[in-house]
């Protein structure tokens, strides 16, 4: 189960990073939240909400 989740996280991260780049802060927040949620599920066993919040914040701040 962990291998399939790790593979899903890897593929989604690579797929999303292949995009030219989100145009708005909202799009960057959504992408960051999705990646953060997946990472929180895998790395901290069921911490999707916390990972999504942190990922959304990082997505908005970075560029």
N, C-alpha and C positions, 0 to 999 in steps of 0.2 A: 504494500500500500504506500509506504513512504517513497519507494522508487518511482511509482507512477505520479505521485504528487510532485516530487522533485523534477521529474521530466516535464510535467505540465508547467511548472514555474519557469523552468529554463526555456521552454518553447515559447511561452507567452512573452517573456522578457525579450528574447531575440526577435520575435515577431513585432512587438511594439517598438523596439529600438530601430527596426528597419524602416519605419515611417519617416517621412521627410522631417516632420516635427509638428507638434500640435501648435495651432495658431493662437489659441486663447488660454488664459490661465485656468479656465474651467476644464478644458480638455486635458491640460497637464495634470490637474488635480485628480481627474477621473482615472487617468492612466496610472498615476502614482498610487492612488488608493487601491486599484486592482492588483498591482504588483505587491504593494505592502500587505494586502490581505492574504495573498497567496504565500508570501514569505512568512507572515505571522503564523499561518496554519502549519507550515512545514518546520520552521525553526523553533517555535515556542509552543507547539502542540495546542492548537485551538485558540490562538490569540488573533483572530482575523480583524476584529474591530480596532484593536490598538494598532495593528500593522497598517490598516487602512487609513487611520487618522494621521499617523506619522508619514506614510507614503504620500497622502494628499498634501500635507504641509511641505514636504520636500519638493513635490512636483510644482507647487505654486512658486516657491522661492527660487528654484534653480532655473537657469536658462542662459 
